[in-house]
Amino acid sequence: MKKLNEKMAVELMKVFYPSIRNQISQMHTEHNFGGILQMLVEELKTSIASNHITKVITGINRMDYIYQKGNAYVRYMIERLFIKPFSSLKYSAHPQQWKLICQEMSDSFLFVYQLHTEKTEIHN
């Protein structure tokens, strides 16, 4: 099966995140894939602050789908700019919210997050 490249991943993101479709399109025309991922993390933080935990879980699971289907570049970028910043999501959420988010996260995404958390702790 063909892996998703950056362009195909962005097209899926436009469908998966309709509330920010226009911003995704704009950043894509500027060849700013990293900016798109950072914007999605900020969108999740906003959803946490608004207590829309279901929206956060859905957003993470949709990104996990893109991650699983993505080519090496897409996966690398998602790891560095979406999964690694989960720490900032954790601090934006109440402990009970974060526990629920982690329970609903796929094992693969949770593993990558924990791997990045351990690397950060070792270097600090």
N, C-alpha and C positions, 0 to 999 in steps of 0.2 A: 504494500500500500504506500502511496506517495505521501511524504511528510509535508506538513504545512510550512511554507516559507513565510517571510515577513509580510508580504503583500496579502497572502491568504489569511494569515493570522489577524491582520488589521481588519480585513473584511468581516471576519467572524466577530471581532470586538465591536464593530459598528452594529451588528445585529444583537449581540449579547448585552450591550450597554447603550440602549437607545437614548437615554437621558443626556448623554454626552457625545452622541454620534457626530455632531458638527465639529466639535473640538478634535475628535479623533481624526476626522477627515482632514482638517486643517493641518494638524501636526504631521499627518502622513504625507501630505503634499510638500512639507518642509523636510521630509526624510528624517523624522524625529521619533523613531520607534521607542527609544528610551524614555522620551518625554511622555509618550502615550501611557507607558507602564507606570510612570511616576504619577501621572494624572489619575489613573485608576486607583492607585493606593490612596491618594487624597480623597477620591470619591468614597472609598470604603470608610475612611476616617470620618467623613461627614455623615455617612449612614450610621456609624457607631454612635456618634454624638447625638444623632436624632433618634437613637434607640431602634433603628431598623435592622435588627440582627438577622432576620431572614434574608433581607437584601444583601447583607454582607456575605452570608453563607452562600447564597446563590452566586454572587459575584466571584467568590473564591473558587467555587466548584466549576464555574464556566472557564475561569482562567486555567484551572487544572486540566480541563478538556483540551484547551489549546496547547498547554504544556505537553501533555501526553502525545498529541498528534504532531507536535512541532519538530522541525529539523534542529540540528545542533545549535545554530545561531539563535533561533527562537527560544529554545530551552535555556540556553546560557543567559540571555537577556532577562527572561522571566525569573530565573533563579536570582540574578544579581539585583534586579530593579523592582521585582514584585514580591518574591518570597522573602528575601533577606530583610526588607523593611517591615516585616510582620511585627518586629519588636515595637515599632512605633504604633502599630495597631493595638498591640497588647496593652501599651500604656494608655491608650485612648479609651479602652474598654474597662468596664467594671470586671472584677475577677469572675463573677458568674457568667457574664457575657462571653469573656474569653474562653472559659471552660466549654461553653456550648459551641462556640466557633471551632475549637480544636476537636471536639467530639464529632462534628459534622465534616471536618476536613478529611480528604482522602489520605490514606496511609503514605502514599508517595509524596504528596505535598508536605505533610507533617514531618516526614523523614528528612526532606531537603531543608525545611525550616530548622529542625533540630540540629542538623549537621552544620548549618551556617551559625547557629547560636553557639554551638560548642567551639567552632573556630574563632568566633569573636571573643569568647570568654578566655580562650587560651592566649590570644594575642593581647589581652588587657591586663 
